[in-house]
Amino acid sequence: MNNELYINRELSWLEFNKRVLDEGENKNNPLMERIKFLSIFCSNFDEFFNVRVGSLRDMVNAGYVKEDPSGLNPKHQLKAISIKAQELSSELYRLYRSEIIPELEKNNIHFLSSKDLTEDDKKYLYKYFNEMVFPVLTPHAVDCSRPFPHLQDKTLNLGVFLKKDEPEAEKFFATVQIPSILPRMIFLPAKNKIYRIFLLEDLISMYIKDLFLGHSIISVNPYRIIRNADLTIEEEEAEDLLREIENSIKQRKWGQAVKLEVTNGAEDDLCSYLTEELDIHQRDVYYQNGPINLTFLMGLYNLPGFDDLKDSKFTPVNKEVFKGRNIFSVIKEQDILLHHPYDSFHPVLDFIDQAAKDPKVLAIKQTLYRVSGNSPVIKSLINAAENGKQVTVLVELKARFDEEKNIIWARRLEKAGCHVIYGLVGLKTHSKITLILRKEGNSIKRYVHLATGNYNDITAKLYTDIGMFTSNERFGQDASKIFNMLSGYSEIENLEKIIIAPMFFRNTVESLIEKEIEHAEKGRKAEIIIKVNSLVDPRIIDLLYKASQKGVKIYLIVRGVCSLKPGIPDVSDNIKVKSIVGRFLEHSRIFWFSNNGDEKFFLSSADLMTRNLDRRVEIFFPVLEKDLKKELWEILQGNIKDNVKGKIMLPDGTYTKDPGGNEKFSIQDYFMEKVKRGSK
């Protein structure tokens, strides 16, 4: 394996998060949208350290030295990550201080420091401190009888050095956790419609002496730690997977520290003390030139009166074919494609809700990976069970950071009488599929919904995803076989339309690429367009390199991580890679193979990552109807054409603005305009 041909997965992800930060820097975006991207960048960063850096730290601790395809072992990866992550962190705070804060002030939103406070402000804040804050604070002193406390992941704290009010007293350390139950932003009484904001940690710092009577405060500095939250669950030995995951969630709060954040003005003594107590390397200390953890900025987004500083409101629409009709009658007539968020998610919710109420429906079977906090899907499934339907729900308990929510839903579904299953040992079930069995005349008709995204009514407004309704009996029979496999011991065989991972997905994709290679070798038209979130798998990358060398034209639309290097002479000359980061999170997975004119279109729940190909239950399914293929082609061509939010990947793994075309074109703006014109 030639390491020069691959980009490290983690460094590619950092490049993706840089593109998110670029949207925060983009002055063409309204101010509140820029702030939103900064908040998303910070939230992404936290999860990256929780999971990816945490996993690498585990490997180093275990003495694992195997190199990844790019030639970096875990220790080298951590070093490279640190360099790049520190650069991004510095850029974040430069942007915050030099651009965002001045723009907020121009729009009457002011973050105050203690020196900006009037006497009236101080009286107001002291009253708030005594009534709302002081009662919930718990200082932790550290001395010979009280060890350094085990601080939870992502909590914001104040590190305090102090000494007793007596001659020659030695200084000692105490820590105070900033209560997460209180709002981070304190809004001072408004003056002339001006928002004046004081941060909770600054308030507690002002009156910290009230917590340590009889002592002199030497210094007070905020700090925050990120812990390893990568869970390892031994499923084979877990008699009760539900209980095992509950225990693992609790452990997540207390994993090894992988990152320490302090403010720029923090004393060296504090950093030395914390790095020793937390057993953390100096390179994992991040000095922030501003408030720690800028995710709180998302709270500004909901302030009233600033609609002019946001993207114009967009409302998804129901396809005309559904209006005023029974959904089963519509699907019975034709396959239907829904392109979210432009097409409303309501038909998907109606599909399950009508099934719950329809006396002809006998059974509902569905996979759930991530659902919303107040999920209408769950309510409909519970209603269906209470109405006597046979309801089978696969709830994926191992959906990272949604485990706790999914456990709650699983128990509610079981209590309502649903048959709840937790998937296959060793495999996450990431597929998005619903099967409804309806008695029509003397036979049973199957109705199927297959999708690239989750059954989540909230993210359906924020992510671009594609779903397909069909009553095609071959899809229905395949869906039945898949659910029999998931709920029992039935082996999958003779599937006609739906391809499933980990059994057949890899081989199918590889054979489709090989077929394009064969066409190219015979001088026929050979092209591939693939739109996914991530492309990491070395075998797929090698095959794409081979296809490029044989003359296959390849266009890859990869929003996030991409380990393939395009444009390398004699290796990937025929491959282009584009990433689109915009108002909506690009989440749909579309595969197109020219096949010498007999075009093949597929949709999938899976990305081209080894875990999706080999360790997850995923679906990969063809789109057969001519009109639906046209819809997918329009989406793919729009992505290729996008020179507003689209960025082209260079051979070194960095990205540059797409220079293509004189006329500006944004795929997301295009579809929103179609909706407004009523032509979607």
Secondary structure, DSSP 8 states (H G I E B T S, - for coil): --GGGB--HHHHHHHHHHHHHHHHH-TTS-HHHHHHHHHHHHHHHHHHIIIIIHHHHHHHHTT-----TTS--HHHHHHHHHHHHHHHHHHHHHHIIIIIHHHHHHTTEEE--GGG--HHHHHHHHHHIIIIIGGG--EEEEBTTB------TT-EEEEEEEEESSTT---EEEEEE--TTS-SEEEEEEETTEEEEEEHHHHHHHTGGGGSTTEEEEEEEEEEEEE-------GGG-S-HHHHHHHHHHHHTTS-EEEEEEETT--HHHHHHHHHHHT--GGGEEEESSSS-GGGGHHHHT-TT-GGGS------B--GGGTTS-HHHHHHH--EEEEETTB-SHHHHHHHHHHHH-TTEEEEEEEES---TT-HHHHHHHHHHHTT-EEEEEE-TTSTT-HHHHHHHHHHHHHHT-EEE---TT-EE---EEEEEEEETTEEEEEEEEESS-S-TTGGGTEEEEEEEE--HHHHHHHHHHHHHHHSS------SS-EEETTTHHHHHHHHHHHHHHHHHTT---EEEEEES-B--HHHHHHHHHHHHTT-EEEEEESS-B-B--S-TTTSTTEEEEEE-SSSEE---EEEE-GGGS-EEEEES--BSHHHHHSEEEEEEE---HHHHHHHHHHHHHHHH--SSEEEE-TTS-EEE----SS---HHHHHHHHHHHT--
